[in-house]
Amino acid sequence: MTESITITYQSEQVTVEPVVIDHNVQFKVNFEHPVYIEKDLSEDGTERWIEVGAGATLRAEQLGEMIEKHPEL
């Protein structure tokens, strides 16, 4: 597992690093105010990306798709 990657989100370069919390892998996206995202199961059983503390957001979905392109994480 790589320590971090750098992605460009809405014209801003940010680093993303995996963090293990209570046996779950979350990804810390280092904006000015860091955001944590993780995969979650929706009520119908499909996987989706969520922001920890905020739930399913467009930003989490977009960031998650970018993270999935980096299997080294």
Residue, then its C-alpha position, 0 to 999 in steps of 0.5 A: m500500500t502506497e503512503s499517499i497519492t496526489i490528485t487534481y480535484q477541481s483544479e486543486q492538487v491535493t494529496v490523498e492518504p489511506v488511514v485505517i480506523d477501527h479496521n475500516v480503510q478511509f481516505k484522508v483528502n488533504f484540502e485546507h480542511p481535510v475530508y475523510i471518505e470511505k466506501d459504504l453500503s447503501e440501503d439497497g446493498t450497493e457500494r457508494w462513496i461517502e464523506v465521513g460525518a456528511g454521508a453521500t455527497l457528489r464530492a465523495e463520489q467524484l473523489g472516490e472514482m479518482i481514488e479507484k484509478h490508483p490500485e496502489l492505495 
